[in-house]
């Protein structure tokens, strides 16, 4: 009898699929997020939207701006939740300085790619990106279609 493989649960909270369409992602980095209690409960339910979010480096600290965490209906009555509040991101000083230098000097931008759980802690994957022009987006779509057709042609019958 063979051993059964233990199924690992899907730890992904949310993904920003638009970011890969709109930007060339050169590198990515994993950072922590500072959250309130109601935000953690909402993330466990998977109610995070990263579509319009971006990361800003200000005064040596990184901030997630524009991410929307929907409050639960069972949230406490004495807390007034703000779904779009600016959230602090946690990273090492060397990484923050490197990212700030790339954004300032080389014209890169920082976008949130995905959020997930690691050992009970919420993590955010940030991409170091350059914006795509419209002709770059068209060529990416054309290349994807060609790879799909190529796989269909070469598929064994």
C-alpha positions as CSV (number, residue, x, y, z in Angstrom):
1,X,0.0,0.0,0.0
2,X,1.3,3.4,-0.9
3,X,1.2,6.4,1.4
4,X,-1.5,8.9,0.8
5,X,-0.4,12.4,0.1
6,X,-1.8,14.9,2.6
7,X,-3.7,17.6,0.9
8,X,-2.4,21.0,1.9
9,X,-5.2,23.6,2.3
10,X,-5.2,26.5,-0.1
11,X,-3.6,29.4,1.8
12,X,-4.3,32.0,-0.8
13,X,-6.5,34.9,0.4
14,X,-6.6,37.0,-2.8
15,X,-4.7,37.5,-6.1
16,X,-4.3,40.6,-8.2
17,X,-4.6,39.2,-11.8
18,X,-4.9,42.7,-13.3
19,X,-1.3,43.5,-12.1
20,X,0.2,40.9,-14.4
21,X,-1.8,42.2,-17.3
22,X,-0.9,45.9,-16.7
23,X,2.8,45.5,-15.6
24,X,6.0,43.7,-16.3
25,X,6.9,42.1,-13.0
26,X,10.7,42.1,-12.6
27,X,11.0,40.8,-9.0
28,X,8.8,40.1,-6.1
29,X,9.2,40.2,-2.3
30,X,7.2,38.8,0.6
31,X,6.2,41.2,3.4
32,X,3.9,41.1,6.5
33,X,0.8,43.2,7.0
34,X,-0.2,45.0,10.2
35,X,-3.9,44.3,10.7
36,X,-6.7,44.9,13.2
37,X,-8.7,42.1,14.7
38,X,-11.7,42.5,12.5
39,X,-9.5,42.5,9.4
40,X,-7.9,39.2,10.3
41,X,-11.4,37.7,10.7
42,X,-12.4,39.1,7.3
43,X,-9.3,37.8,5.7
44,X,-10.1,34.3,7.0
45,X,-13.3,34.6,5.1
46,X,-11.4,35.7,2.0
47,X,-12.9,39.1,1.7
48,X,-9.8,41.1,0.3
49,X,-9.6,42.9,-3.0
50,X,-6.2,43.9,-4.3
51,X,-7.3,45.1,-7.7
52,X,-6.7,48.9,-7.2
53,X,-4.0,48.6,-4.5
54,X,-0.4,49.8,-4.7
55,X,2.5,50.1,-2.3
56,X,4.2,53.3,-1.3
57,X,7.5,53.9,0.5
58,X,7.3,56.9,2.8
59,X,9.7,57.9,5.6
60,X,11.4,54.6,5.5
61,X,8.2,52.6,5.9
62,X,6.1,50.7,3.4
63,X,2.3,51.3,3.2
64,X,-0.4,49.4,1.4
65,X,-2.9,51.8,-0.2
66,X,-6.2,51.1,-1.8
67,X,-6.7,47.5,-0.6
68,X,-10.3,46.8,0.3
69,X,-11.1,44.4,3.2
70,X,-14.9,44.0,3.6
71,X,-16.0,44.0,7.2
72,X,-18.0,41.1,8.4
73,X,-21.6,41.6,9.2
74,X,-21.0,40.1,12.6
75,X,-18.3,42.8,13.4
76,X,-18.5,44.4,16.8
77,X,-20.8,47.4,17.2
78,X,-18.3,49.6,19.1
79,X,-15.7,49.5,16.2
80,X,-16.2,51.6,13.1
81,X,-14.3,49.6,10.4
82,X,-12.7,51.4,7.5
83,X,-12.4,49.0,4.6
84,X,-9.9,51.1,2.6
85,X,-7.6,52.3,5.4
86,X,-3.9,52.5,4.7
87,X,-2.1,49.5,6.2
88,X,1.6,49.3,7.2
89,X,3.7,46.6,5.7
90,X,6.6,44.9,7.5
91,X,9.9,44.2,5.8
92,X,13.6,44.4,6.7
93,X,15.2,47.9,6.4
94,X,17.6,46.7,3.7
95,X,14.7,45.5,1.5
96,X,12.8,48.8,2.1
97,X,15.8,50.9,1.1
98,X,16.4,48.8,-2.0
99,X,12.8,49.1,-3.1
100,X,12.7,52.8,-2.4
101,X,15.8,53.3,-4.5
102,X,14.4,51.3,-7.4
103,X,11.1,53.3,-7.3
104,X,13.0,56.7,-7.1
105,X,15.8,56.2,-9.6
106,X,14.7,53.5,-12.1
107,X,11.0,54.4,-12.5
108,X,9.6,51.2,-11.1
109,X,6.3,50.9,-9.1
110,X,5.3,48.6,-6.4
111,X,2.1,46.6,-6.8
112,X,0.4,44.0,-4.5
113,X,0.3,40.7,-6.3
114,X,-1.3,38.3,-3.8
115,X,-2.1,37.7,-0.2
116,X,-1.8,34.4,1.6
117,X,-1.3,32.8,5.0
118,X,2.0,31.4,6.2
119,X,1.9,29.7,9.7
120,X,-1.1,31.8,10.7
121,X,0.3,35.1,9.6
122,X,-1.0,37.2,6.7
123,X,1.7,37.8,4.1
124,X,1.6,40.0,1.0
125,X,3.6,39.4,-2.2
126,X,4.7,42.7,-3.7
127,X,5.9,43.0,-7.3
128,X,8.5,45.4,-8.5
129,X,7.0,46.4,-11.8
130,X,7.2,48.6,-14.9
131,X,4.0,49.6,-16.7
132,X,3.1,48.1,-20.0
133,X,2.0,50.1,-23.0
134,X,-1.1,49.1,-24.9
135,X,1.0,47.4,-27.7
136,X,2.8,45.3,-25.1
137,X,-0.5,44.1,-23.7
138,X,-1.6,43.1,-27.2
139,X,1.6,41.2,-27.9
140,X,1.2,39.4,-24.6
141,X,-2.3,38.4,-25.5
142,X,-1.2,37.3,-29.0
143,X,1.6,35.2,-27.5
144,X,-0.7,33.5,-25.1
145,X,-3.2,32.7,-27.8
146,X,-0.4,31.3,-30.0
147,X,0.8,29.0,-27.1
148,X,-2.7,27.8,-26.6
149,X,-3.1,27.0,-30.3
150,X,0.3,25.4,-30.4
151,X,-0.6,23.1,-27.4
152,X,-3.9,22.2,-29.2
153,X,-2.0,21.3,-32.4
154,X,0.7,19.3,-30.7
155,X,-1.7,17.5,-28.4
156,X,-1.6,13.7,-29.0
157,X,-4.9,12.3,-30.3
